[in-house]
Amino acid sequence: MVLQRQWRQIGNQVSKLIARAWLDENFKAQFIANPRRILEEAGIDVPEGVDVRIDQFSQRWSIQQSEDMLRVVWTIPLPPRPADVTDEQVTGWVQDGPDPGRLGTPTVCC
């Protein structure tokens, strides 16, 4: 699958989007409503046949076949921001990239 070719890079880009959603409620709403558009605007190519869903109740990424077996469903977690993480830390992540030791956002998938 095309998504698997560059998981680490994609994971880092998506982690920045998650961090941005923690800072901006309007962006978060857009990300939840139309994740494909947000991913593509961030330079992440989502192949045809892949549905993207945002799960606010999970911290786990997943890629699964749809129930009809005709599509793939890529689920991206959007957990609540950790209580001990400041706006400055999240802003640093959005600007500089993820530091897995600094925040609890997943940086790679599957």
C-alpha positions as CSV (number, residue, x, y, z in Angstrom):
1,M,0.0,0.0,0.0
2,V,1.2,3.5,-0.8
3,L,0.8,4.7,2.7
4,Q,3.3,2.2,4.0
5,R,6.2,3.5,1.9
6,Q,7.0,6.4,4.2
7,W,5.3,5.7,7.5
8,R,7.8,7.5,9.7
9,Q,7.6,10.7,7.7
10,I,3.8,10.5,7.4
11,G,3.5,9.8,11.1
12,N,5.6,12.8,11.9
13,Q,3.5,15.0,9.6
14,V,0.2,13.7,11.1
15,S,1.6,14.2,14.6
16,K,2.1,17.9,13.8
17,L,-1.5,18.1,12.7
18,I,-2.7,16.5,15.9
19,A,-0.6,19.0,17.9
20,R,-2.1,21.8,15.8
21,A,-5.6,20.5,16.6
22,W,-4.7,20.7,20.3
23,L,-4.0,24.4,19.9
24,D,-6.8,25.4,17.5
25,E,-10.4,24.3,18.0
26,N,-11.4,25.5,14.5
27,F,-8.6,23.5,12.9
28,K,-9.6,20.5,15.0
29,A,-13.2,20.7,13.8
30,Q,-12.0,20.8,10.2
31,F,-9.6,17.9,10.7
32,I,-12.4,15.8,12.1
33,A,-14.9,16.8,9.4
34,N,-12.6,16.4,6.4
35,P,-9.4,14.6,7.3
36,R,-8.5,13.8,3.7
37,R,-8.5,17.5,2.7
38,I,-6.4,18.4,5.8
39,L,-3.9,15.6,5.1
40,E,-3.6,16.6,1.4
41,E,-3.1,20.3,2.3
42,A,-0.3,19.1,4.5
43,G,1.3,17.3,1.6
44,I,0.2,13.8,2.5
45,D,-1.1,11.9,-0.5
46,V,-4.1,9.8,0.4
47,P,-4.7,7.2,-2.4
48,E,-8.1,6.6,-3.9
49,G,-9.8,3.7,-2.1
50,V,-8.6,4.9,1.3
51,D,-11.1,6.4,3.7
52,V,-9.6,8.5,6.5
53,R,-11.3,8.7,9.9
54,I,-10.3,10.6,13.0
55,D,-10.9,8.8,16.3
56,Q,-11.0,11.1,19.4
57,F,-11.3,8.2,21.8
58,S,-8.2,6.3,20.9
59,Q,-4.5,6.6,20.9
60,R,-4.0,3.8,18.4
61,W,-3.5,4.1,14.6
62,S,-5.0,1.5,12.4
63,I,-5.5,0.5,8.8
64,Q,-8.2,-2.0,8.1
65,Q,-10.4,-3.3,5.3
66,S,-13.8,-1.7,5.2
67,E,-16.8,-4.0,6.0
68,D,-17.6,-4.3,2.2
69,M,-13.9,-5.2,1.6
70,L,-13.8,-2.7,-1.2
71,R,-11.9,0.1,0.6
72,V,-9.3,0.6,3.2
73,V,-10.0,2.6,6.4
74,W,-7.1,4.6,7.9
75,T,-8.0,5.6,11.4
76,I,-5.9,8.4,13.0
77,P,-6.1,9.0,16.7
78,L,-6.8,12.4,18.1
79,P,-6.6,11.9,21.8
80,P,-7.0,14.7,24.3
81,R,-3.9,16.8,24.9
82,P,-2.0,15.6,27.9
83,A,-2.7,17.8,30.9
84,D,0.9,18.4,31.7
85,V,1.8,19.7,28.2
86,T,1.9,23.4,27.7
87,D,0.9,25.5,24.7
88,E,4.6,26.4,24.2
89,Q,5.6,22.7,24.0
90,V,2.8,22.0,21.5
91,T,3.7,25.0,19.5
92,G,7.3,23.9,19.4
93,W,6.2,20.5,18.2
94,V,4.1,22.1,15.4
95,Q,7.0,24.3,14.3
96,D,10.0,22.0,14.9
97,G,8.6,18.5,14.5
98,P,7.8,15.8,17.0
99,D,10.0,14.7,19.8
100,P,8.6,11.5,21.1
101,G,10.1,12.0,24.6
102,R,8.5,15.4,24.9
103,L,4.8,14.7,24.1
104,G,2.5,11.7,24.1
105,T,1.3,12.0,20.5
106,P,1.9,8.9,18.4
107,T,4.6,9.4,15.8
108,V,4.3,6.2,13.8
109,C,1.6,4.0,12.7
110,C,0.9,0.3,12.7
